[in-house]
Amino acid sequence: MPPPTMDIRMIKDVLRLKLHGKLSHEAVARSLSISKGVVAKYVTLATASGLMSWEAIAALSESDLERRLFGATHDERRVVAPDFGRIHLELRRKGVTLTLLWEEYRQGNEGRRTWGFTQFCEHYKAYTKTLRRSMRQQHRAGEKLFVDYAGPTLELADGTRGQVFVAAMGASSYTFACVTADQSMRSWLGSIARALRFLGGVPEMIVPDNARALIADPDRYEPRANDTVMDFARHYDVSILPARPRTPKDKAKVESAVQIVERWIMARLRHVRLADVTAADAAVQELLPMLNERRFQKLEGTRASLFVSIDAPALRALPAQAWHWATWKTVSVHIDYHVELEGHRYSVPHALVGAKLEARISDALVELLHKGERVAVHARSDRRGGFSTRDEHMPAAHRAHKEWTPQRLMHWGGTIGPATGAFVSTMLNRHRHPEHGYRGCLGLLSLAKRYGSQRLEAACALAIDLNAVYYRHVRDILINGRDRVERVGEANWVSPAHGNVRGSGYYH
């Protein structure tokens, strides 16, 4: 299958890693699971567009960057990529050449953009280099932080087991370890953030394995990281470079560090009663200095001294603000210029009605982004059915959309009947902002289409008598058919004649 088309955010990551991270074409390509030719293509486009520095690119919005680089639509510039897996197998056949396969590739995609023969060959060569490669790794100072979880776990007194996270720098083998309750994405990223604080800086790359918690598509050649993981990488300005599945040589450094942690930390805790995860983590932190200060057998110094002299000076500074856990979700702006997340509704500028937004949901905040730009931020609320509305997001005269106004909705209700009109008015007037009642009114509109205007009028009249003026009440009345039950009027009660009743004449 051809690789997915790169979006502008991924292109911006290419330029960030190349211009700001100062990585090689190959390092950028492996980090983002693309070819070196693609990296060269976008770096060349940026240079031709006069974007020579990351500062100039970072100041542009995603729309402006796309316009500067291409000046054309995404579909017009998309190149159909060949299936290199099939091509690699076809070349094993006698008489089949790259020239023949390139001609078939061009003929099979006639009318669409394709690679020229030179590009075709370069991309195929880059692909073959990922198939089988074995070499002794040479680690540069401050380049890579290898991370993984140990196989063995710590037995805890509360009946659970502590998962031991391990991180090791490539050049110095300086090691960090901590204990988490599980191996979820939140635990992975939280532990990596702790490791970066422990190091006091940020390396060029972080190398995990293809853990399902981190990698959405753990493909051997084109792994795709989760959106939350990419958000983490952008915050720390670091590249996430997952190792190949079932290839421990790609992360031999952390495999060795895990073994050392098992021998010099976990083995020492085998007779210690650890109450819970917090106690286990505190015990591991207490033993970490001993591990890093232990002298090498065949080298001079220790992990700590080697880190101070080699890795530490090469690390980039930590960002001013710590990263906070956040998940991403694509949402649509409803007619009332609100988006719904976990049952709660958050407002955005009314001009975005009908648009698709990206929601970044952290423990405390909900941020809403349109084409990479933040358009709204709210304090996160767990009140289902509630609204978080900012006055500046509202249009003039409380119009949520040019086609819908409170007056139009009340007029529509009145055309069905007086009870429906009164019901709509009550729904709109119940809220501080009338727009919060729009969805309920539109729900009534759908009921009229399904059950008919006559039944809806009867159901609204019954709901008003019962003081149940919510959309769901009218819906339940129609579903249960209560609007069809004949309503018996109350008879006027007259007191019977009785000797103990004084009567009206008594008061004259």
Protein Blocks (a to p, Z undefined) as FASTA:
>chain_A
ZZddddfklmmmmmmmmmmnopafklmmmmnopafklmmmmmmmmmmnopabfklmmmpc
fklmmmmmnopafklmpccdddfklmmmmmmpghiafklmmmmmmmmmghiacddfklmm
mmmmmmmmmmpccddddddehkbccddddfbdcddfkopacdddddddfklopacddddf
blcfklmmmmmmmmmmmnopacfbdcddfdfklmmblcfklccddfklmmmmmmnopacd
dddehilklmmmmmmmmmmmmmmmmmmmmmpccfblmlmmmmmmmmmmmmmmpccfkbgc
jfklmmmmmmmmmpccddfbdcdddddddddddfkopaceehiacdddfklgoiacdddd
dfkbccddeehiafbdcdddfbehiacddfklpcehhiabfkbcfklmmmmmmmnomklm
mmmmmmmmmpmblklmmmmmmmmmmmmmmnojklmmmmmmmmmmnopacfklmmmmmmno
mmmpccdddddddddddfklnbjmlmZZ
